[in-house]
Amino acid sequence: MKNYLIINNKINSFNKKITVSGDKSLSIRWVLLASLASGVSKADNLLISEDVAAAIDAVRKLGIKVLLKNNFCKIYGKGINGYNYKKNIIIDAKNSGTLGRLILGLLINSPFSIKLIGDKSLSKRDFKRISDPLIKFGAKLKLTNKKNLPLSIQGSTNLKAIKYSENRGSAQCKSSVIFGALRSNGTTLIKAKKSRDHTELLCKYLNLPVYTKKNKYYDYIKINKFKKFRSLNYKIPSDISSSAFFIILTVLTPNSKLIIKNVNINPSRLGVTKILKMMGIKILFQNKKKYKGETTADIKVLSPKKIKPINCPSELNSGAIDEFLVIFLVAAKANGISYFKNLEELNQKESPRLKWGAKILNEMGIKTITTTSSIKIFGNPDLKINKKIIIKNYLKDHRVFMTSVIAALSFGGSWKIHDKDSIKTSFPNFLKILNLIKNSD
């Protein structure tokens, strides 16, 4: 089977209702927490992707029974000390930074050394940022080149509480330390730059001893050791990061309207909608509901007559960190110059995404000025592409692939986009849903 996609035609205007796959962040966190619960946890609409499959494989290696049929999953949790595994096991996080970092927080009391590996992309990412605080708890970690995978971790039976400052806006690092603190003696204190708070909300729903106070820029989190918590039955809402690609396809396709059903609109994830509203896009949240700590809604978006440029406030960065590549496409069609800054965290993802964002725009004929942490995009509302564009060698970053697809459908040209199977990590149904939109009456 050919592992590339050819796109030669722009999409026509559409008016459609769709449902996207379950939230990846919640799916992975549910698997990990369910493995520690006392009793059987059930999840419906679990995202079936390589990242979530890697999380399921990981808890199975730790001795936890998992039954999976389609997107319905049962996990037979054995409690906080229920992991039962042999010496010298290897856990493969594949492409998932969320799994790779979060599971380390659950392993800091492991009696045996455990090896954590990942794919080529994950093995290039910085794990020192999470090994440093976990070592302070009392765990032993040995990393490749002092910062990369593969790494080994061996826990301690005498874990002590720590104070930890998370200054990058990394929900993965914050969550890993929360998991570690729940296993440690005493009270751990975290000062964390604003980032996704799915872990804190799930812990609150489960009545775990995780307490949060917030101000505009930081969250102050207090965690005590826990002994037991109940099982968690969960219908996973749809993923706003996955939804963003279809939202922006609607923005860039004249005379179009889209409704996406039952999306998780956690406030820490709404950077993309806030940025788009500042650029003049009409986005509505309908049928809002509270669900087990999270907020869900149907998202309605209408294509605009014109797009305003933006000087993007940095405080929106953490809430849109996974959506910036596709947001840049909106800036490419804006009437003026857009500026995005303090985006160094973007290059800590599956690929150096800031560089790839500029590369895609440059291939399209859009002028950019970039630094290691910022990009200026010189928008062209009349942009039409009439040339061949090839996208390849991007470390199989699923968001580079999906952004390229949206660009091809929105601006035209003849595109050959390699590594089509990259979407299996996070959004295997991406092309199927696109076809539903393209075949809209």
N, C-alpha and C positions, 0 to 999 in steps of 0.2 A: 504494500500500500504506500502511495506517495505521501511523504511527510511534509507536505507544503500546501499552501492554499493560493490559488490564482483568483484575483478579482479584477475584472475589466470594466465593470459598470457601477455607476452610482445607484444608490437606493432611491426608490420613488417615495413620495409623501405617503404617510400612513396614519391610521387612527386605530389603536390597538390596546387591549388589556392583556397583560402577561403575568405569570408568576415565575420568579427566579428561584434558584436552589437555596437550601438552608445556609444560614450564616456560618462561615468557616471558623471564625474566632470562637463562637459559642459551641460549635460542634466539637472542636478539639478540647475546650475547657470542660464540656460535659463528660466526655470520655474519661478525662483524667480524674475529675471529682467523683464520678460514678464508681471508679475503681476503688476509691477510699471509703465509699458510703457503706453503711451497714444494711444490707439487703439488696433487692433487685431494683435497678433503675431502668426506666424505659424511655426511649427517645423516638419521636416520629419526625419525619422530614430532616433526618440527619443528612448532612452533605456527604454524598458518596464521591469522594475524590481521593487522589493518592495521598494527600496530606493527612486526611482523616483516617484513611486505611492504615497509614504508618502509626498513628496514635493507637488504633485498635491493636495492631500487631505488637506495639510496645507493652501495653498492659497485659496482653496474653503472655508475653515472655516473662512478665512479673508474676505470673500464676493466677491471673484473673480470667474467669470464664466469660466469653462474649458470644452472643448469638446475633447474627446480622442477616436480615432478609430484606432485599431492596433497600429502602431508606428507613426501615424500622429496626431498632437495635435494643437488645437487652444486655445489661452488664450486671454480673453477680458479684457485687462488692463484698469484701471481707473485713471492712473496717480499716482504721488507720495503720494497724500493724499486720494487715492481711496479705501483703505481698509475700510470695513463696517461690523462690527461684534458685537455680543452681549457680555454682561459681562460674566466673568467666563468661557471663552472657554478653551479647552484643546487641545494642538497640540502634536501629537504623532510622534516623529522623527524615531520611530522604531529602526533600527540598524544603521542609517545614521549619522555619525559624521559631515559630510559635511552639511547636512540639519540642524541638531541640532545647530551647531555653527553659520552658516551663517544667519539663519532666525532671530537670536537674534539681529543682527545688523539692521534688518528691523523693529524691534519692539520697538526700544528705544524711540519712541515718542507715544507709545500706551496709550490711555487715561484710559484704564482699565487694571487690572492685568490679565496676561495670564499665564497659566501653561504649561510648556514644560516637556514631559515625553519621555521615550525611553524604549527599551527592556532591558533585564538583562545585556547584554554586554555593551550597550551604557551607562547604568546607573552606570557602574563602572569607566567610563572614566572621566578625569579631565576637568570640566567646569569652574573652578576658573580662569584658564589661559585666558578665554575670558570674564568672568564676571568682572574682575578687570578693564580692560580698558573701558568697557561699563558703569560701575558705574561712571568713571571719566567724561564721557559725560554728566551725569546727570540722567541716568536711575536708577531704584531701582531693585535689584535682590536679591532673597533669595534662597540659595541652600541647598540641603540635605547634612548634614555633612560638610558644608561650601565649598564643591567642586563638588558635584554630582547631577545628576537628581534624582527625579523630582526637578524642580526649578520654581520659579515664577518671572515674569518680569513686571514692570509697568514703562511706559515711562514718559517723561517730555516734556513740550511745550517750554522749555528754554534750549535746548541742546547747550553745548559749545564745541568748538574745543579742541583737546588734542594733546599731543606729546606721541608717543607710540613706544617702542622698542620691536620687536619680534625677540627673540634670539634662538628659537628652530627650525626654518625652517618649521613652521606650516602655510600652505596656508589657512587652515580653519580659524585660528585666524586672520591672516592678512586680509582675505576677509571680515570677520565679521566687523572688525574695519573700513574698506573701506565703507561698506554699512552704518554703523553708521555715519561716517563722512559726507556722502552725504546728511544726514538729519540734520546736525548740523550747527550752525552759526559759521562763521570764517573759518580759514584754519587749517586743521589737518595735522600733519607731522608724517610719519611712517618711521622708520629705520628697515628694515626687512631682516633677514638672508635669503639667496637664497631659494626659494621654487616655487611651481607652480604659474604661472602668468596668468591663464585663466581669472580671474576676471578683472585684469588690461587691458588685451587685449580686452575683451568684452566692457568694459567701454570706451576704446579709440575708438573702432569701432562705438560706439553709441554717440560719442562726449560728453561724460560726463566729468566733471572737475576733472579728475584723471591724474596726471602727474608723470612720473617715470624717475629717473636717476639711472643708474646701475654702480656698479664696480664689481670686481671679487667675493666678498663675500656678499655684501649687496645691497639691492635696497632701494632707498630713494624716498618715495612717498608723493606727496602733493595732498590733496583733498579739494575741496570747495563744498559748498551746491549746489544742483541742483534743478531746478524747473520743468523741463519737458524733456522727450526724446521720440523719435519715437519708433514705434513697431519694432520687430526684427524677420524677417523671416530667418530660419536657417535649413540647412540640416546637421544634427549632424554627423561629421566624426567618424570613428571607434576608439575604445578605445585601446590605446597602453598597458595599464595594463592588459586588457583581452587578447590582442594579445601575451603578453609575455609568457603565458603558452604554446602556440603553437610554438612560436619561440624556446623555450627551449626544448620542446618535439622533435623538429627537430634536435637541437644540440645534444641531447642524443641518437638519433636513427640513426645508421650508414647508409650511402648511401641514405640520404633523402634530399629533397628540398621542400621549401614551399614559396609561395607568398601570402601575406595578403593585400587585396585591400583597398585603401583609408583610411589610418590610420592617426590619428592626431599625428604629430611628433613635437609637441611643444618642443623647446629646454630645457625647464624646466622639461620635462618628459623623457628625453633620457638617464637617468643614466643607465638603463638596457642595452641599445645597446652599450653604451660606455664601460661598464664593460665587456660585452661579447667580444667586439673587442679586449680589452686588454688581454683576455684569448685565443685569437687566432681564434675567430669565424668570418667567412665572412658574413657580413650583408650589404646589399645594399639598398639605398633609390632610387626608380624609380618613374618617373612621378610626381616630386615635384610640388606643387602648393600652392599659397597663397589663403586663404579663410577666409574672414571676421576676419582678425587679426591672425588667426592660420595658420600653415603650415601642409599640408597633403602630403602623398606619399604612394606608394605601397612598402611594405617591403619584400625583398627577402633574405632568409637565407639558407645556405648550411651546412650540418653536417660536422664537421671537422674530420681529421684523428686522431688528438690528442688535448687535452685541457691543456693550461698552467695555473698554479696556479697564484693567484693574491694577492698582498698586496693592498687592495682596498683604493684609496684615499678618505678621508672623504668628500671632496667637491662634490663627486658624490652621497652622501647618500640621500639628499633631492630629487634628481631626480629619485631615484629608490626605495623610501621608501615602496611602495606597492609591489615591485617585489622581495625583498630580499629573502623571503622564497624559491621561485623557483630558484633564482640565486644560493642559497646554494647547490641545486642539481647538478648544473654544477661544482661547486667546489668539490663535492663528487667524480666526475669522473676525476678530474684534476690530472696531474702527479706531485704531490708535495703538500705542505701545503699552504692553502689560509688563509688570515687574513682580517677580517672586524671589524672596530672599530667605536666608537662614535655613536652607534646605540641605545641609550637609548630611542629615539623616537619610535622605533619599538615596545616597550612594552606599548605604549600609543594607540595602535590600538585596533581592535575588540577583540583580545586576546593578551596575552603576547607573541608576535610572535617570539622574539628571543629565548625564552625558547622552543617554539614549533618547531622552526627550528632545534635546537639541538636535541630535542626528536625524531623527524622523522629520522634524520641522524643516531642517535644512534640505533634506531630500525632497520635500514638498515645494521648496522654493521660498520658504519663510526665513527672513533674516533673524538671527538671534545673537545676543552677546551673553556669554556665560563666564562664571567664575567657578571655583570649587563648591560654592554654596548658593549661587544665585543665577537667575536667567532673566534677560529682557527679551520679549517677544514682540516683533514688529508686525502687528496684525494686518491682514489684507482681506477686507470683506468680499472682494471680487475674485478671490483665488480660485483658479481652475487648473487642474493638473492634466497635462497632455503628454506624459512621458512614462517610461518604465521605471519602476522603483523595486529594488530587491532588499528585503530585510532578512538578515541572517547573522549567525555568530553572536547571539545576545544572551548566552548562558541559559537558554531555554526559559527565560523569564516570561511567565504566562501573561503578565500585564503589558510587556512589550508587544507580544503577539496580538493581544486583544485591542490594544491601542492602534496598532497598524491596520487591523481590520476595520475599525471604526473610521480611521482616516481615509482608507480606500473607498469605503461606501459613501463617505460624506463629501469628498473633494474630487473624486474621479482619478483618472490615470490608469495605468496597467501595473498591478502589484503582484509580486511573487513573495509570499511571506513563508519563510521556512519554519521548521519545528512546530508543526500544527499540534503535535501531541503534548506540547507544553501545557495546554489548558487542563490536562488531566489532573494536575496537581491541585487545582483550586476550583475549576468551573467546567467540568466535562460537557455540560449541556449548553455551553455558550453558543456554539454554531447552530444547534437545533433551535434555540429560542430566536436567534437571528433570522432563521429561515421562516419561522412563524410570522415575524414582523414583516419580512420582505414579501411574503405571500398575502399580506393584508389586502382585503377588498377595498 
